[in-house]
Amino acid sequence: MQEQLGRRAVGQDMRDFAAGFVALQELRELADYDPQAMFSHSDAIGSVEAADRALQAFDRTASEEQADVLALMLVNSRA
């Protein structure tokens, strides 16, 4: 990341956002591609709550850090 953005690290809130994003993305892929995957109502509620926590963590970060991480995500998704 340092080479791409000139930043050595990100704060804990951004790390929490990223971890939540990855976990939710994995669940989405499971739901989309595994026909045997089953989710309960409480699973769905837990995922919505996890998404809310991730977005709150993202909102607590500085706008410069948000822009850096989002730009990195965009560049890496096209690689």
VMD Tcl script that draws the C-alpha trace (Angstrom):
set ca {
  {0.00 0.00 0.00}
  {2.83 2.42 0.77}
  {4.11 2.28 -2.80}
  {0.67 2.91 -4.28}
  {-0.63 5.56 -1.89}
  {2.33 6.89 0.05}
  {0.70 5.61 3.24}
  {2.33 3.07 5.54}
  {-0.83 1.96 7.36}
  {-4.46 2.69 7.97}
  {-6.23 3.22 11.26}
  {-8.12 0.61 13.26}
  {-11.49 1.84 12.04}
  {-10.45 1.34 8.42}
  {-9.12 -2.12 9.25}
  {-12.47 -2.91 10.91}
  {-14.30 -1.67 7.81}
  {-12.11 -3.79 5.54}
  {-12.58 -6.91 7.65}
  {-16.34 -6.43 7.64}
  {-16.35 -5.81 3.90}
  {-14.43 -9.02 3.21}
  {-16.62 -11.11 5.52}
  {-19.81 -9.79 3.95}
  {-18.43 -10.27 0.44}
  {-17.67 -13.91 1.26}
  {-21.24 -14.40 2.48}
  {-22.62 -12.77 -0.65}
  {-20.57 -15.06 -2.87}
  {-21.76 -18.07 -0.86}
  {-25.37 -16.95 -1.27}
  {-24.90 -16.29 -4.99}
  {-23.00 -19.41 -5.99}
  {-23.75 -22.21 -3.53}
  {-27.22 -23.57 -4.21}
  {-27.11 -25.53 -0.96}
  {-26.32 -22.51 1.20}
  {-29.07 -21.73 3.64}
  {-29.44 -18.63 5.77}
  {-31.80 -18.02 8.64}
  {-33.58 -14.83 9.50}
  {-31.08 -14.31 12.32}
  {-28.21 -14.78 9.82}
  {-29.68 -11.99 7.71}
  {-30.14 -9.71 10.72}
  {-26.56 -10.39 11.81}
  {-25.27 -9.52 8.35}
  {-27.20 -6.26 8.29}
  {-25.81 -5.39 11.71}
  {-22.27 -6.28 10.54}
  {-22.71 -4.03 7.51}
  {-23.91 -1.21 9.76}
  {-20.86 -1.62 12.04}
  {-18.53 -1.63 9.02}
  {-20.09 1.55 7.63}
  {-19.89 3.24 11.02}
  {-16.19 2.35 11.21}
  {-15.70 3.74 7.70}
  {-17.49 6.98 8.66}
  {-15.14 7.44 11.62}
  {-12.07 7.57 9.36}
  {-10.63 10.73 7.86}
  {-11.82 11.55 4.35}
  {-8.24 11.36 3.01}
  {-7.88 7.81 4.32}
  {-11.29 6.89 2.89}
  {-10.29 8.21 -0.54}
  {-6.96 6.37 -0.46}
  {-8.49 3.03 0.47}
  {-11.38 3.31 -1.98}
  {-8.98 4.22 -4.78}
  {-6.83 1.22 -3.90}
  {-9.88 -1.07 -3.89}
  {-10.89 0.22 -7.30}
  {-7.43 -0.24 -8.79}
  {-7.05 -3.73 -7.31}
  {-10.49 -4.82 -8.51}
  {-9.46 -4.05 -12.09}
  {-6.13 -5.85 -11.89}
}
mol new
graphics top color blue
foreach p $ca { graphics top sphere $p radius 0.5 }
foreach p [lrange $ca 0 end-1] q [lrange $ca 1 end] { graphics top cylinder $p $q radius 0.2 }
display resetview
